[in-house]
Amino acid sequence: MEEEKRGLNLFEVLRDYFLYYAALGFSEIPFSKEFSFLLDQKEKFSKDTMEALFEKISKCEDCKLSRVRKHPVLDKNYENKRLMLIGDFPDRDDDYFGWPFSGPIKDVLQRMLFSIGLRKEDFYITLAVKCKPPAGRLPEEDEIEACKKYLLKEIRLLKPKLILALGFIPPKIFMKKAETFSSVRGNPFSYKDSLIIFTYHPSYMLKNPAVKRLIWEDLKTFKRLYEENFNS
């Protein structure tokens, strides 16, 4: 509500600004730092920005998870990020703090990324499902579908060249239902102007150490694509 009031106040200021110069007889608005600032703020509160999307997600009630969550889980540090990382859904720590990969799993993720010369801070991090399911269950199909539109809009607005997707849920957003995880992991998948690499989630690796070698292979593929796209 506070953001909406700020947006409305901003439009009122712009209106008064135009009326003031019209009353002085100007047929065009002279450039000024103040006017440039107002236009920047107007863009911030328009409907097609990351900030507006965050606001919409924070108020989302499109599935039953909205009734049991503490917070929709969001990473709002998106500016100047050329890479995106998609997890599957929040765990208890994420739900409590409101940030993806908030608990001990963040150290595992960081070590994974360090192995290919990157850091999680290099990525805009998001989740395929933004709200934590209750009682440790997996997200249901309707809950995944309810969040799908948000993930796709994040990609459209951010336009990342490369996306690293962790877990079994992200492929359900992009691939046909007949596709198995083993058939899509490690193979670059094109979506819009982005390339996506699917691999196992670090929490799955902790329970199934045998996939560590497969994750390493997928990370090397991601690293190769990174070098081709950003170091050429």
N, C-alpha and C positions, 0 to 999 in steps of 0.2 A: 504493500500500500504506500509506503514512504517513497519508493522509487517512482510509482505512478504520479504521486503529488509533485515530485521534482520534475518529471516530464511535463506535466501540465503547466507548472510555473514557468518552465523554460519556454514553452510555446507562447505564453502570455508576454514574456519579456521580448521575444522576437516580434510579436505583433505590435507592441508599443514602440519598438525600435523602428519598424517600418512606418508606422503612423507619424512618428516624430519627424522623420526625414521627408515624408510626403507633405506635412504641414509647412516645412521650410521651403518647399518648392522643388525638391530634388526629384528628377525623373529616374535616376539610378542611385543605388546605395553605395556610398563611398566606402572603400576598403579601410578597415581598421583592425587592430589586434583584438579588440573587444568583440567585433562582429565575427571574426574568424573563430574565436573561442566559442561563441554561441552556436555556430554551425557544427563545430566538433561535438559539442554537448548534445545537439539535436540528433546527430548520427548515433551517439551512444545509446539514446533512448528510443531509437526507431525499432521496428519490430523484427528487422532482419539482421540482428547483431548477436554476438555471443552473449553479451550481457542480458539481452532480452530473452534469449534461450534459457540461460541460467535461471532467470526469474520464473519462466514458465515451468521449468522442471521442478523448481522449489515448491510450486503450488499444485503440481500434478496430482490428480485423483483418478487417473484413467484405469487403474487396476486396484485390486484389493490390497496390494502391498502398501499403499498409501495409508492404510488404517493401522499398520503395525510397525512402520519404520520410525526411527528417531529422526533421521535426516535423509533426504536424497543425497547420494554421494557424488560430489563434483570436485574437479580440479579446475579452479578458475585462472590458473597461470597459463594462459594460452598465447600471450603476445610473443611474437618473434620465434615461435616454435615451428620448426619445419618437419618434425616427426611426430607421429601419434602412436600411442600405445593403448590398446584396448584390453581390459581384463574382462572377466565374465560377470560377476555380481559381488556385492559387498559382503565382507565377513563381519563379525561382531565389532572389531576395532574400527573398521570403516564406518559402520553404522553409528558408532558412538561419536567419532570425531568429525564425520562428514567428509572425509577425504579418502580417495582410493589408495590402497596399499599403505594403510596407516600403522598396522601392527608389526610384529616381528618379520612378517613375510616381506616387508620392504627391503630388509637387508639381503635376503635371498635374491630378490629382483635386482638389487643394485650390483651384487656380485655377478649375476648373469650378464648384465649390461657392461660391466667393467671388463669382462672377458673378451669383448669385441671393441674395446676402446670408447664406449659410450657411457653415459650416466642417465639415471631416470630423470634428472633435471633437464636433459636435452629433449624430452618428450612432453607433449601435452597428453596427460593420462586421463582416460575415461573408462567407463564400464558399459558393457552391453545392456545390463539391467542396473538401474540406478539405486534401487531400494532393496534392502536385505529381506529375504524370505524368512518366515518364522521357523523355529524349531529345527534349524539346520537343514531344511529341505532345499532341493533345487528349485529354481524358478520354473513355473509352468509355462506352457506354450502361449497362453493369452497374455501373460506378464511379459514375456519376451517380445511379443508382437506390440504390446502397448508402448514399450520403450524403443522399439526399432526406429521410429520416426525421429527421435531425439538424436540417436547415434548417427543416422544418415545426415541429419542437418548439421551436426558438429563437423562432419567430414566436408560437407558442402561449403560451410563458412570458413573453415580453417584451411582447406585445400592442401593437405599434407602430401608430399611426394611419396613418402614411405610410411606404412603402418605395420606395427608388430602386434599381432593379436594373440592373446594368451587364453587358453581354456577351450572347453568344448562348446560354449554358447556362441561366441562370435561367428563361427562358420554358419550357424543356423540363420544368421542375419543375411548373409551374402550368397550362400550356396543352395542348390536344390536339396530337398529333403533326402533324396536317394544317396547323396554323397556321404561317405564315411569319413571320419576324422583322419584316419590313417591315409586316405587317398588324397586329402587336400593339404595336410601339414607339409611345410617345407617347400611347397610349390608356389611361386609368385602368382598372385591372382590380381587381375586388373579390375578396379572399380573407379569409374569416372576417370580422373587424372591421377589416381593413386595406385600404388602397388602394395598389396597386402601379403605378409607372410604369417601363416598360422602355425602355432606350436603349442606345446603343453604349458599349462599354468604352473608356476613354481610350487604352489601348494600340492599339486598332483605329483610333482617330481619328488617332494619330500616323502610322500607315501609310497611312491613307486620309483625307487632309484634307478631302475633299469632304463627309464626313458631319458636319463641325463645325457647319454650319448646322442640320442635323437635330437634333443633340444640344442646341443652343441652344433650339430650339423645344420639345423635351421637357423641358428644365430649366425653361423658363418655365411649362409646364403644372404641373410639380411645385411651383414657387413659388406659383402660384395656389392649388393645393390646400392648401399649407402655410398661406397667409394665411387661407383659408376655415376651416381646422380649428383654428388656434392664435391668430389675431388677431381673431376675430369676437367 
